[in-house]
Amino acid sequence: MAVSSAARRRLPRYDLHLVQTADEARHRDELQREVAQLREALRFRATIDQAIGIIQAERRCGPEDAFQLLVNVSQRTNVKVRSVAAALVSLAETAPPGPLLPGEPR
């Protein structure tokens, strides 16, 4: 509950302390959510970068084009980019030598 500075001056000290504590707890919760999201993004960044490298090697394209290919597959299949990337990296680790990506290179 956001309280204006004028309203804060009228509150008894204890009530003011409660309002400040609630504001600080809300801010702490927001920061904890943000940290969790950033940690998750970092966790998947390496996998996405590996998938981009695989696509670059197979399609002879730049990193932006490779990432766009991941995004396109993600959108067409309604699967998160990180999951598409993880599947490609897993396939590269287990598949016999040869092309990994369907279709003709661009």
DOMARTOR-110377 format. One record per atom (N, C-alpha, C): residue number from 0; atom name; x, y, z. Coordinates in Angstrom, 1 decimal. Layout:
+-----+----+--------+--------+--------+
!   i ! at !     xx !     yy !     zz !
+-----+----+--------+--------+--------+
! NUM ! CA !      X !      Y !      Z !
...
+-----+----+--------+--------+--------+
end
This chain:
+-----+----+--------+--------+--------+
!   i ! at !     xx !     yy !     zz !
+-----+----+--------+--------+--------+
!   0 !  N !    0.9 !   -1.2 !    0.0 !
!   0 ! CA !    0.0 !    0.0 !    0.0 !
!   0 !  C !    0.9 !    1.2 !    0.0 !
!   1 !  N !    1.0 !    1.9 !   -1.1 !
!   1 ! CA !    1.8 !    3.2 !   -1.2 !
!   1 !  C !    1.1 !    4.3 !   -0.4 !
!   2 !  N !    1.8 !    5.0 !    0.4 !
!   2 ! CA !    1.3 !    6.1 !    1.2 !
!   2 !  C !    2.0 !    7.3 !    0.9 !
!   3 !  N !    1.3 !    8.4 !    0.6 !
!   3 ! CA !    2.0 !    9.7 !    0.3 !
!   3 !  C !    2.8 !   10.2 !    1.4 !
!   4 !  N !    3.7 !   11.1 !    1.1 !
!   4 ! CA !    4.6 !   11.6 !    2.2 !
!   4 !  C !    3.8 !   12.4 !    3.2 !
!   5 !  N !    2.7 !   13.1 !    2.7 !
!   5 ! CA !    1.9 !   13.9 !    3.6 !
!   5 !  C !    1.1 !   13.0 !    4.5 !
!   6 !  N !    0.6 !   11.9 !    4.0 !
!   6 ! CA !   -0.1 !   10.9 !    4.9 !
!   6 !  C !    0.9 !   10.3 !    5.9 !
!   7 !  N !    2.1 !   10.0 !    5.4 !
!   7 ! CA !    3.1 !    9.4 !    6.3 !
!   7 !  C !    3.4 !   10.3 !    7.5 !
!   8 !  N !    3.4 !   11.6 !    7.3 !
!   8 ! CA !    3.7 !   12.5 !    8.4 !
!   8 !  C !    2.6 !   12.5 !    9.5 !
!   9 !  N !    1.3 !   12.2 !    9.1 !
!   9 ! CA !    0.2 !   12.2 !   10.0 !
!   9 !  C !    0.1 !   10.8 !   10.7 !
!  10 !  N !    0.8 !    9.8 !   10.3 !
!  10 ! CA !    0.7 !    8.5 !   10.9 !
!  10 !  C !    1.5 !    8.5 !   12.2 !
!  11 !  N !    1.0 !    7.7 !   13.2 !
!  11 ! CA !    1.8 !    7.5 !   14.4 !
!  11 !  C !    3.1 !    6.8 !   14.0 !
!  12 !  N !    4.1 !    6.9 !   14.8 !
!  12 ! CA !    5.4 !    6.3 !   14.5 !
!  12 !  C !    5.3 !    4.8 !   14.2 !
!  13 !  N !    4.5 !    4.1 !   15.0 !
!  13 ! CA !    4.4 !    2.7 !   14.9 !
!  13 !  C !    3.8 !    2.3 !   13.5 !
!  14 !  N !    2.7 !    3.0 !   13.2 !
!  14 ! CA !    2.0 !    2.8 !   11.9 !
!  14 !  C !    2.9 !    3.1 !   10.8 !
!  15 !  N !    3.7 !    4.2 !   10.9 !
!  15 ! CA !    4.6 !    4.5 !    9.9 !
!  15 !  C !    5.7 !    3.4 !    9.7 !
!  16 !  N !    6.1 !    2.9 !   10.8 !
!  16 ! CA !    7.1 !    1.8 !   10.7 !
!  16 !  C !    6.5 !    0.6 !   10.0 !
!  17 !  N !    5.2 !    0.3 !   10.3 !
!  17 ! CA !    4.6 !   -0.8 !    9.6 !
!  17 !  C !    4.4 !   -0.6 !    8.1 !
!  18 !  N !    4.1 !    0.6 !    7.7 !
!  18 ! CA !    4.0 !    0.9 !    6.3 !
!  18 !  C !    5.4 !    0.8 !    5.6 !
!  19 !  N !    6.4 !    1.3 !    6.3 !
!  19 ! CA !    7.7 !    1.2 !    5.7 !
!  19 !  C !    8.2 !   -0.2 !    5.6 !
!  20 !  N !    7.9 !   -1.0 !    6.6 !
!  20 ! CA !    8.3 !   -2.4 !    6.6 !
!  20 !  C !    7.6 !   -3.2 !    5.5 !
!  21 !  N !    6.3 !   -2.9 !    5.3 !
!  21 ! CA !    5.5 !   -3.5 !    4.2 !
!  21 !  C !    6.1 !   -3.1 !    2.8 !
!  22 !  N !    6.4 !   -1.8 !    2.7 !
!  22 ! CA !    7.0 !   -1.4 !    1.4 !
!  22 !  C !    8.3 !   -2.1 !    1.2 !
!  23 !  N !    9.2 !   -2.2 !    2.2 !
!  23 ! CA !   10.5 !   -2.8 !    2.0 !
!  23 !  C !   10.3 !   -4.3 !    1.7 !
!  24 !  N !    9.3 !   -5.0 !    2.3 !
!  24 ! CA !    9.1 !   -6.4 !    2.0 !
!  24 !  C !    8.6 !   -6.6 !    0.6 !
!  25 !  N !    7.8 !   -5.7 !    0.1 !
!  25 ! CA !    7.3 !   -5.8 !   -1.3 !
!  25 !  C !    8.5 !   -5.6 !   -2.2 !
!  26 !  N !    9.3 !   -4.6 !   -1.9 !
!  26 ! CA !   10.5 !   -4.3 !   -2.8 !
!  26 !  C !   11.4 !   -5.5 !   -2.8 !
!  27 !  N !   11.6 !   -6.1 !   -1.6 !
!  27 ! CA !   12.5 !   -7.3 !   -1.5 !
!  27 !  C !   12.0 !   -8.5 !   -2.3 !
!  28 !  N !   10.7 !   -8.7 !   -2.3 !
!  28 ! CA !   10.0 !   -9.7 !   -3.0 !
!  28 !  C !   10.2 !   -9.5 !   -4.6 !
!  29 !  N !   10.1 !   -8.3 !   -5.0 !
!  29 ! CA !   10.3 !   -7.9 !   -6.4 !
!  29 !  C !   11.7 !   -8.2 !   -6.8 !
!  30 !  N !   12.6 !   -7.9 !   -6.0 !
!  30 ! CA !   14.1 !   -8.1 !   -6.3 !
!  30 !  C !   14.4 !   -9.6 !   -6.3 !
!  31 !  N !   13.8 !  -10.4 !   -5.4 !
!  31 ! CA !   14.0 !  -11.8 !   -5.4 !
!  31 !  C !   13.5 !  -12.5 !   -6.7 !
!  32 !  N !   12.3 !  -12.0 !   -7.1 !
!  32 ! CA !   11.7 !  -12.5 !   -8.4 !
!  32 !  C !   12.7 !  -12.2 !   -9.6 !
!  33 !  N !   13.1 !  -11.0 !   -9.6 !
!  33 ! CA !   14.0 !  -10.5 !  -10.7 !
!  33 !  C !   15.3 !  -11.4 !  -10.7 !
!  34 !  N !   15.9 !  -11.6 !   -9.5 !
!  34 ! CA !   17.1 !  -12.4 !   -9.4 !
!  34 !  C !   16.9 !  -13.8 !   -9.9 !
!  35 !  N !   15.8 !  -14.4 !   -9.5 !
!  35 ! CA !   15.4 !  -15.7 !  -10.0 !
!  35 !  C !   15.3 !  -15.8 !  -11.5 !
!  36 !  N !   14.7 !  -14.8 !  -12.1 !
!  36 ! CA !   14.5 !  -14.7 !  -13.5 !
!  36 !  C !   15.9 !  -14.6 !  -14.2 !
!  37 !  N !   16.7 !  -13.8 !  -13.7 !
!  37 ! CA !   18.1 !  -13.6 !  -14.2 !
!  37 !  C !   18.9 !  -14.8 !  -14.1 !
!  38 !  N !   18.8 !  -15.5 !  -13.0 !
!  38 ! CA !   19.6 !  -16.8 !  -12.9 !
!  38 !  C !   19.1 !  -17.8 !  -13.9 !
!  39 !  N !   17.8 !  -17.9 !  -14.1 !
!  39 ! CA !   17.3 !  -18.8 !  -15.0 !
!  39 !  C !   17.8 !  -18.5 !  -16.5 !
!  40 !  N !   17.7 !  -17.2 !  -16.8 !
!  40 ! CA !   18.2 !  -16.8 !  -18.1 !
!  40 !  C !   19.7 !  -17.1 !  -18.3 !
!  41 !  N !   20.5 !  -16.9 !  -17.3 !
!  41 ! CA !   21.9 !  -17.2 !  -17.4 !
!  41 !  C !   22.1 !  -18.7 !  -17.6 !
!  42 !  N !   21.3 !  -19.5 !  -16.9 !
!  42 ! CA !   21.4 !  -21.0 !  -16.9 !
!  42 !  C !   21.2 !  -21.5 !  -18.4 !
!  43 !  N !   20.3 !  -20.9 !  -19.1 !
!  43 ! CA !   20.0 !  -21.3 !  -20.4 !
!  43 !  C !   20.8 !  -20.6 !  -21.5 !
!  44 !  N !   21.5 !  -19.6 !  -21.2 !
!  44 ! CA !   22.2 !  -18.8 !  -22.2 !
!  44 !  C !   23.3 !  -19.7 !  -22.8 !
!  45 !  N !   24.0 !  -20.5 !  -22.1 !
!  45 ! CA !   25.1 !  -21.3 !  -22.7 !
!  45 !  C !   24.5 !  -22.3 !  -23.7 !
!  46 !  N !   23.4 !  -22.9 !  -23.3 !
!  46 ! CA !   22.7 !  -23.8 !  -24.2 !
!  46 !  C !   22.3 !  -23.1 !  -25.5 !
!  47 !  N !   21.7 !  -22.0 !  -25.4 !
!  47 ! CA !   21.3 !  -21.2 !  -26.6 !
!  47 !  C !   22.5 !  -20.9 !  -27.4 !
!  48 !  N !   23.6 !  -20.5 !  -26.8 !
!  48 ! CA !   24.8 !  -20.1 !  -27.6 !
!  48 !  C !   25.3 !  -21.4 !  -28.3 !
!  49 !  N !   25.3 !  -22.5 !  -27.6 !
!  49 ! CA !   25.8 !  -23.7 !  -28.3 !
!  49 !  C !   24.9 !  -24.1 !  -29.5 !
!  50 !  N !   23.6 !  -23.9 !  -29.4 !
!  50 ! CA !   22.7 !  -24.2 !  -30.5 !
!  50 !  C !   23.0 !  -23.2 !  -31.6 !
!  51 !  N !   23.2 !  -22.0 !  -31.3 !
!  51 ! CA !   23.5 !  -21.0 !  -32.3 !
!  51 !  C !   24.8 !  -21.4 !  -33.1 !
!  52 !  N !   25.8 !  -21.9 !  -32.3 !
!  52 ! CA !   27.0 !  -22.3 !  -33.0 !
!  52 !  C !   26.8 !  -23.5 !  -33.9 !
!  53 !  N !   25.9 !  -24.4 !  -33.5 !
!  53 ! CA !   25.6 !  -25.6 !  -34.3 !
!  53 !  C !   25.0 !  -25.1 !  -35.6 !
!  54 !  N !   24.0 !  -24.2 !  -35.5 !
!  54 ! CA !   23.3 !  -23.7 !  -36.7 !
!  54 !  C !   24.3 !  -23.0 !  -37.6 !
!  55 !  N !   25.1 !  -22.1 !  -37.0 !
!  55 ! CA !   26.1 !  -21.4 !  -37.8 !
!  55 !  C !   27.0 !  -22.3 !  -38.6 !
!  56 !  N !   27.4 !  -23.4 !  -37.9 !
!  56 ! CA !   28.3 !  -24.3 !  -38.6 !
!  56 !  C !   27.6 !  -25.1 !  -39.7 !
!  57 !  N !   26.4 !  -25.4 !  -39.5 !
!  57 ! CA !   25.6 !  -26.2 !  -40.6 !
!  57 !  C !   25.1 !  -25.3 !  -41.7 !
!  58 !  N !   24.6 !  -24.1 !  -41.3 !
!  58 ! CA !   24.0 !  -23.3 !  -42.3 !
!  58 !  C !   25.0 !  -22.2 !  -42.9 !
!  59 !  N !   26.1 !  -22.1 !  -42.3 !
!  59 ! CA !   27.1 !  -21.1 !  -42.7 !
!  59 !  C !   26.5 !  -19.7 !  -42.7 !
!  60 !  N !   25.9 !  -19.4 !  -41.5 !
!  60 ! CA !   25.3 !  -18.1 !  -41.3 !
!  60 !  C !   25.9 !  -17.4 !  -40.1 !
!  61 !  N !   25.5 !  -16.1 !  -39.9 !
!  61 ! CA !   25.9 !  -15.4 !  -38.7 !
!  61 !  C !   25.1 !  -15.7 !  -37.5 !
!  62 !  N !   25.5 !  -15.3 !  -36.3 !
!  62 ! CA !   24.8 !  -15.6 !  -35.1 !
!  62 !  C !   23.4 !  -15.0 !  -35.1 !
!  63 !  N !   23.1 !  -13.9 !  -35.7 !
!  63 ! CA !   21.8 !  -13.3 !  -35.7 !
!  63 !  C !   20.8 !  -14.1 !  -36.5 !
!  64 !  N !   21.3 !  -14.6 !  -37.7 !
!  64 ! CA !   20.5 !  -15.5 !  -38.5 !
!  64 !  C !   20.2 !  -16.8 !  -37.8 !
!  65 !  N !   21.2 !  -17.3 !  -37.1 !
!  65 ! CA !   21.1 !  -18.6 !  -36.4 !
!  65 !  C !   20.1 !  -18.4 !  -35.3 !
!  66 !  N !   20.2 !  -17.4 !  -34.5 !
!  66 ! CA !   19.2 !  -17.1 !  -33.4 !
!  66 !  C !   17.8 !  -17.0 !  -34.0 !
!  67 !  N !   17.7 !  -16.3 !  -35.1 !
!  67 ! CA !   16.4 !  -16.1 !  -35.7 !
!  67 !  C !   15.8 !  -17.4 !  -36.1 !
!  68 !  N !   16.6 !  -18.3 !  -36.6 !
!  68 ! CA !   16.1 !  -19.6 !  -37.0 !
!  68 !  C !   15.5 !  -20.3 !  -35.7 !
!  69 !  N !   16.3 !  -20.2 !  -34.6 !
!  69 ! CA !   15.7 !  -20.8 !  -33.3 !
!  69 !  C !   14.4 !  -20.2 !  -32.9 !
!  70 !  N !   14.3 !  -18.9 !  -33.1 !
!  70 ! CA !   13.1 !  -18.2 !  -32.8 !
!  70 !  C !   11.9 !  -18.6 !  -33.7 !
!  71 !  N !   12.2 !  -18.8 !  -35.0 !
!  71 ! CA !   11.2 !  -19.2 !  -35.9 !
!  71 !  C !   10.7 !  -20.6 !  -35.5 !
!  72 !  N !   11.6 !  -21.5 !  -35.2 !
!  72 ! CA !   11.2 !  -22.9 !  -34.9 !
!  72 !  C !   10.3 !  -22.8 !  -33.6 !
!  73 !  N !   10.8 !  -22.0 !  -32.7 !
!  73 ! CA !   10.1 !  -21.8 !  -31.4 !
!  73 !  C !    8.6 !  -21.3 !  -31.6 !
!  74 !  N !    8.5 !  -20.4 !  -32.5 !
!  74 ! CA !    7.2 !  -19.8 !  -32.7 !
!  74 !  C !    6.3 !  -20.8 !  -33.5 !
!  75 !  N !    6.8 !  -21.5 !  -34.4 !
!  75 ! CA !    6.1 !  -22.4 !  -35.2 !
!  75 !  C !    5.6 !  -23.6 !  -34.4 !
!  76 !  N !    6.4 !  -24.0 !  -33.4 !
!  76 ! CA !    6.1 !  -25.2 !  -32.6 !
!  76 !  C !    5.5 !  -24.9 !  -31.3 !
!  77 !  N !    5.5 !  -23.6 !  -30.9 !
!  77 ! CA !    5.0 !  -23.1 !  -29.6 !
!  77 !  C !    5.8 !  -23.8 !  -28.5 !
!  78 !  N !    7.1 !  -23.8 !  -28.7 !
!  78 ! CA !    8.0 !  -24.4 !  -27.7 !
!  78 !  C !    9.0 !  -23.2 !  -27.4 !
!  79 !  N !    9.4 !  -23.1 !  -26.1 !
!  79 ! CA !   10.3 !  -22.0 !  -25.8 !
!  79 !  C !   11.7 !  -22.2 !  -26.5 !
!  80 !  N !   12.3 !  -21.0 !  -26.8 !
!  80 ! CA !   13.6 !  -21.0 !  -27.5 !
!  80 !  C !   14.6 !  -21.9 !  -26.7 !
!  81 !  N !   14.6 !  -21.8 !  -25.4 !
!  81 ! CA !   15.6 !  -22.5 !  -24.6 !
!  81 !  C !   15.4 !  -24.1 !  -24.8 !
!  82 !  N !   14.1 !  -24.5 !  -24.9 !
!  82 ! CA !   13.8 !  -25.9 !  -25.1 !
!  82 !  C !   14.2 !  -26.4 !  -26.5 !
!  83 !  N !   14.0 !  -25.5 !  -27.5 !
!  83 ! CA !   14.4 !  -25.8 !  -28.9 !
!  83 !  C !   15.9 !  -26.0 !  -28.9 !
!  84 !  N !   16.6 !  -25.0 !  -28.3 !
!  84 ! CA !   18.1 !  -25.0 !  -28.2 !
!  84 !  C !   18.6 !  -26.3 !  -27.5 !
!  85 !  N !   18.0 !  -26.6 !  -26.4 !
!  85 ! CA !   18.4 !  -27.8 !  -25.6 !
!  85 !  C !   18.2 !  -29.1 !  -26.5 !
!  86 !  N !   17.1 !  -29.2 !  -27.2 !
!  86 ! CA !   16.9 !  -30.3 !  -28.1 !
!  86 !  C !   17.9 !  -30.4 !  -29.2 !
!  87 !  N !   18.3 !  -29.3 !  -29.8 !
!  87 ! CA !   19.3 !  -29.3 !  -30.8 !
!  87 !  C !   20.7 !  -29.7 !  -30.3 !
!  88 !  N !   21.0 !  -29.2 !  -29.1 !
!  88 ! CA !   22.3 !  -29.5 !  -28.5 !
!  88 !  C !   22.3 !  -31.0 !  -28.1 !
!  89 !  N !   21.3 !  -31.5 !  -27.6 !
!  89 ! CA !   21.2 !  -32.9 !  -27.2 !
!  89 !  C !   21.3 !  -33.8 !  -28.5 !
!  90 !  N !   20.6 !  -33.4 !  -29.6 !
!  90 ! CA !   20.7 !  -34.1 !  -30.8 !
!  90 !  C !   22.2 !  -34.2 !  -31.3 !
!  91 !  N !   22.9 !  -33.0 !  -31.2 !
!  91 ! CA !   24.2 !  -32.9 !  -31.7 !
!  91 !  C !   25.1 !  -33.9 !  -30.9 !
!  92 !  N !   24.8 !  -34.1 !  -29.6 !
!  92 ! CA !   25.6 !  -34.9 !  -28.7 !
!  92 !  C !   25.4 !  -36.4 !  -29.0 !
!  93 !  N !   24.2 !  -36.8 !  -29.5 !
!  93 ! CA !   23.9 !  -38.2 !  -29.6 !
!  93 !  C !   23.7 !  -38.7 !  -31.1 !
!  94 !  N !   23.5 !  -37.8 !  -32.0 !
!  94 ! CA !   23.3 !  -38.2 !  -33.4 !
!  94 !  C !   24.6 !  -38.6 !  -34.1 !
!  95 !  N !   24.5 !  -39.5 !  -35.1 !
!  95 ! CA !   25.6 !  -39.9 !  -35.8 !
!  95 !  C !   26.1 !  -38.7 !  -36.6 !
!  96 !  N !   27.3 !  -38.7 !  -37.1 !
!  96 ! CA !   27.8 !  -37.5 !  -37.9 !
!  96 !  C !   26.9 !  -37.3 !  -39.1 !
!  97 !  N !   26.8 !  -36.0 !  -39.4 !
!  97 ! CA !   26.0 !  -35.6 !  -40.6 !
!  97 !  C !   25.1 !  -34.5 !  -40.2 !
!  98 !  N !   24.3 !  -34.0 !  -41.2 !
!  98 ! CA !   23.5 !  -32.8 !  -41.0 !
!  98 !  C !   22.5 !  -33.1 !  -39.8 !
!  99 !  N !   22.3 !  -32.1 !  -39.0 !
!  99 ! CA !   21.3 !  -32.1 !  -37.9 !
!  99 !  C !   20.0 !  -31.4 !  -38.2 !
! 100 !  N !   20.1 !  -30.4 !  -39.1 !
! 100 ! CA !   18.9 !  -29.6 !  -39.4 !
! 100 !  C !   18.3 !  -30.1 !  -40.7 !
! 101 !  N !   16.9 !  -30.1 !  -40.7 !
! 101 ! CA !   16.2 !  -30.5 !  -41.9 !
! 101 !  C !   16.3 !  -29.4 !  -42.9 !
! 102 !  N !   16.1 !  -29.8 !  -44.1 !
! 102 ! CA !   16.0 !  -28.8 !  -45.2 !
! 102 !  C !   17.3 !  -28.4 !  -45.7 !
! 103 !  N !   17.3 !  -27.6 !  -46.7 !
! 103 ! CA !   18.5 !  -27.1 !  -47.4 !
! 103 !  C !   19.1 !  -25.9 !  -46.6 !
! 104 !  N !   20.4 !  -25.9 !  -46.5 !
! 104 ! CA !   21.0 !  -24.7 !  -45.9 !
! 104 !  C !   20.7 !  -23.5 !  -46.8 !
! 105 !  N !   20.6 !  -22.3 !  -46.2 !
! 105 ! CA !   20.3 !  -21.1 !  -46.9 !
! 105 !  C !   21.5 !  -20.6 !  -47.7 !
+-----+----+--------+--------+--------+
end
